[in-house]
Amino acid sequence: MNFRPDSADNIDMGFYIIVETDSKASQQIQDSILALDPQASLKNFINLEELYAETTKEKITEPIGLLVAEFSTTKTVREWNEEIAKLRKHFAADNPEQNQDIQILMSAFDDGHVSHRALLQLDVNNLIFKPLDPLILKESLNAALNFKKRLSPVEIKSNKSSASIGILKDIEVISVSEMGFTTLSDAQLPVGSVSRYFSPIFAYNKKQSVWAQCIKSAPYPKKENTFVNQFQYFGVETAFLMTVRKYVAAQKIRKVHDYVIELKDAQATLQHRVALLTADTGAAAKLKEDLEHHFAGIGVAIVHFTNVDELKSRTNLQEFDIVLNMSFLLPDQFSKYFRAEALHFWLNVKLEDEELRKELAAFYKDLFYSPLDKSYFYKKLKLHISDLKEKEPSSFLTVSCHEKMKSANLIKISEISEVFVNFNYTRELVPKTHREFIFITEDETNLVELPGFSHFVEPAQGEKGKFLHQFVFFGMTDHYLKQIRLWIMQDYILQNKKES
């Protein structure tokens, strides 16, 4: 005898299985399913033993819309994945076309017995925590029922946004210095790429991150299919440098020499010509004096202007191979007047615009902020121009490091809610691809990493080579939900300020 829904004459209705020991939670799940699908047919079980016993006697031949099962710590995550595979095989045997890949939700208590990172390994659509939040429960059920379809919220309002959030990736760091750090990866990284990196090493004031740029990526001879990558810090302030120097000094016993950033002493073949592009001759005159005192064989000239149009008539700008921009001019306003191969550096006040910083990384070798840390500045010039001759050679210490580090690739979002986030991305992250997200705020001391998975993806309209992604947040606890709600509120206020 086969089990069939009570109202089997209605072929459009869904069939749902609930495995839950908690009667209150079971009733909440039933009510939410019926709110989404009023003609739903439901079958309840106290535990998996009861499910297997009954469905072996009375097989389920109907397509199963969703299975909601209770997670318990009596099994490990690995054992649960084996059980989930067994469940799918059990139902697929009776209806292989429809039940090969049943969408499964799990309910659980956030009791701390299993780490949240371990729960991410569960082969399920999502994990909902008890006591169940009615709105999150309903939205999670709706998302599971519409997996691989573009999701619209049922009751929780979503917000349009143009803010940036970070996609996180764990980084294996092997050494660090006041100039940058070295990592290992399983893929070669594009030289020149810039990302934001988070680590306890970089904790100062209310920050724990730094922008860094890949300056070299090459095969690592000590390990197959591995690359060693060198990163320079990009656009950092003195407070950050003091923090890193303190860390390196404390670890000096772990000094290393292999695969580190070096100041190579190449043979000088010609005198370098340096242009100080500025509207402030006082500050430029002092920098000119300092540069000529520290380096041998360079000629420094002040290129003063009060209006950018004045640069058109200058006849000597093609002579310079190094340009230090001490003004607020953007590259497209002045770069055309200098030779194409000239190396450019930016010296100004701290840059707060993170999007502009990423754009400038494609043009400038580095950004320096006032008050200028001269020791660091000289070393960075030497790093990028190896045949600069220092009258007194610079040096710095590199130490081995195995601290936790994550990179945050900043992406601009288009829509966000407590359940999902939409964004365009250059890579196609297929459904079920997991990523961790971080919402960037001024105070980085309590940043929360939010796990999510690709729910829906399609080619982005109007942006060739990009894909629209919809990621659903995974296993949202009260703590996570509070962070999302706070960030959404702050972003809403900020968006309104921009528009007013």
C-alpha positions, -999 to +999 in steps of 0.1 A: +000+000+000+014+034-010+010+065+011-006+094-008-017+128+003-052+132+017-063+154-012-044+137-040-070+148-066-054+183-064-021+177-084-009+212-078-005+209-041+028+203-024+038+173-002+060+180+028+076+159+055+084+172+090+107+152+114+106+171+147+104+160+184+094+195+196+056+197+191+056+235+193+083+238+166+065+212+145+033+232+147+051+264+137+067+247+107+033+233+096+016+267+100+043+284+079+041+258+052+003+262+050+007+300+049+029+295+018+009+266+003-027+265+016-033+232-001-001+216+012-002+180+023+019+173+055+033+142+070+048+144+105+072+121+122+087+122+157+121+109+146+139+092+116+133+057+129+096+063+128+099+079+093+119+049+079+094+024+095+063+040+082+076+049+047+090+014+042+055+000+048+036+027+029+059+041+003+057+077-007+054+080-045+045+117-046+071+143-054+084+157-021+084+195-021+105+198+011+117+178+041+123+196+074+143+175+099+155+182+134+193+183+139+206+168+172+241+165+185+237+128+190+253+126+155+283+144+142+280+166+111+297+139+091+272+113+104+244+136+096+256+140+060+256+102+058+221+102+071+210+129+047+224+109+018+205+078+031+173+098+032+176+110-003+184+075-015+154+061+004+129+085-013+146+084-047+141+046-048+103+051-049+103+082-072+137+085-088+127+113-113+113+136-086+131+128-054+167+125-065+177+158-048+151+167-022+155+201-006+161+196+031+160+221+059+172+214+094+161+229+127+184+231+157+191+247+190+220+271+191+235+255+221+272+259+212+279+221+212+288+223+175+306+252+160+288+273+134+316+267+109+311+229+113+274+233+106+282+249+073+293+215+061+258+200+064+245+190+030+212+208+034+195+239+019+196+258+052+196+256+090+170+274+111+175+279+148+150+273+176+132+290+191+120+297+156+116+333+144+082+331+125+094+355+097+128+339+092+112+305+092+087+314+065+113+331+044+137+302+047+109+277+037+101+299+008+137+301-003+141+263-001+109+258-021+122+282-048+158+270-049+175+281-082+147+306-088+151+344-082+137+350-048+113+377-037+106+382+000+073+370+014+069+393+043+104+407+052+110+439+032+142+440+011+161+473+005+178+486-026+214+495-020+247+505-037+269+498-006+298+475-006+303+443+014+332+419+014+334+383+002+357+366+026+384+340+019+408+323+043+444+331+036+475+311+045+501+337+055+537+326+061+556+358+068+550+395+076+571+427+077+565+465+078+564+465+040+538+437+034+533+400+038+537+367+020+510+340+015+505+306-001+476+298-024+464+270-047+461+294-076+483+320-092+471+355-082+469+384-107+498+409-100+484+443-093+452+431-077+441+449-046+420+435-017+413+442+019+429+419+045+417+413+080+439+399+108+446+404+145+481+415+134+466+447+120+445+456+150+448+493+159+423+519+172+390+504+159+406+488+128+419+453+121+423+455+083+447+468+057+446+472+019+473+452+002+484+447-034+499+416-050+533+424-064+545+389-072+529+354-076+550+324-086+551+286-082+562+275-047+589+249-052+583+233-017+548+222-025+530+210-057+501+231-071+509+259-047+519+295-053+538+319-031+525+355-032+540+387-021+518+416-010+527+452-003+506+473+020+487+499-001+478+534+012+485+529+050+487+554+078+514+558+104+492+543+132+490+511+112+528+510+105+535+514+143+512+484+150+529+461+125+564+472+135+556+464+171+543+429+161+575+422+140+598+434+168+580+411+192+586+382+169+622+390+159+634+356+170+614+341+141+633+361+115+631+346+079+649+352+046+631+330+021+603+342-001+602+377+014+599+412+000+634+426-007+650+459-015+672+449-044+703+470-050+703+471-088+731+490-106+721+526-114+723+533-152+710+568-153+700+597-130+663+597-120+643+628-126+616+633-100+586+657-104+568+670-073+534+680-087+520+705-062+500+736-055+520+741-022+556+750-028+564+751+009+557+714+015+573+705-018+605+723-011+610+704+022+603+671+004+627+680-024+655+686+002+648+653+020+648+632-012+681+647-024+696+641+010+685+605+012+691+594-024+722+598-046+720+605-083+685+620-085+672+654-097+641+667-080+620+695-095+589+712-082+561+713-108+540+741-093+505+750-107+475+769-096+453+756-124+455+722-142+454+740-176+489+755-168+504+720-173+495+721-210+522+747-217+550+730-197+577+717-220+598+697-195+573+672-181+584+644-205+618+645-187+605+629-155+604+592-149+590+595-113+560+616-104+550+624-068+515+639-069+511+661-039+479+677-052+443+666-054+444+661-092+431+628-103+452+607-128+431+615-158+437+652-152+475+652-154+489+618-165+487+626-202+513+654-198+540+630-185+557+601-203+537+569-204+563+548-186+566+572-157+560+557-122+534+576-101+530+579-064+504+599-044+512+620-014+483+636+004+458+634+032+443+601+041+420+587+015+386+577+029+369+567-003+374+530-005+361+526-041+385+554-053+414+537-035+408+505-056+407+526-088+439+544-080+457+512-074+456+506-111+476+538-116+497+546-085+525+524-072+514+534-037+496+561-017+512+579+012+495+601+038+506+631+057+523+633+081+547+613+060+565+583+075+597+590+058+614+557+066+585+538+051+583+562+022+620+558+012+617+520+014+587+519-008+604+541-034+633+517-033+611+487-036+595+499-068+626+515-083+654+491-075+682+513-090+675+542-067+707+547-047+703+553-010+732+570+007+724+550+038+708+517+028+674+509+044+666+476+060+637+459+077+629+426+094+606+399+081+593+373+105+574+340+101+537+343+107+508+319+110+481+342+124+446+340+111+440+362+080+411+367+056+408+386+024+377+406+017+370+412-020+347+442-019+316+440-041+288+465-047+254+451-037+220+460-054+195+446-029+196+431+007+173+417+033+177+397+065+174+366+042+194+373+010+218+397-008+220+404-045+251+415-064+269+413-097+302+394-099+327+386-126+327+349-118+297+326-120+292+311-085+268+282-092+240+273-068+251+258-035+285+276-037+292+287-002+308+321+007+313+342+038+304+378+038+315+407+060+297+440+064+323+468+066+318+494+093+340+521+109+343+500+140+360+467+129+364+453+164+332+434+163+328+425+127+306+394+120+313+369+093+280+359+077+278+326+058+257+323+027+252+301-003+244+308-040+207+305-045+202+319-080+226+331-107+221+345-143+240+368-167+238+404-155+217+427-176+237+456-190+271+444-176+288+421-201+310+394-185+292+397-151+266+375-134+238+385-111+240+365-079+214+360-052+230+345-020+208+333+009+223+337+044+228+303+061+220+294+097+211+329+109+212+331+147+198+360+167+233+374+169+237+373+131+202+388+125+209+417+149+241+425+129+223+424+096+194+446+108+218+471+123+238+473+091+207+476+069+194+504+091+228+523+090+230+518+052+194+531+048+203+562+067+235+567+047+216+562+014+190+588+024+218+613+033+233+609-002+200+614-019+191+645+002 
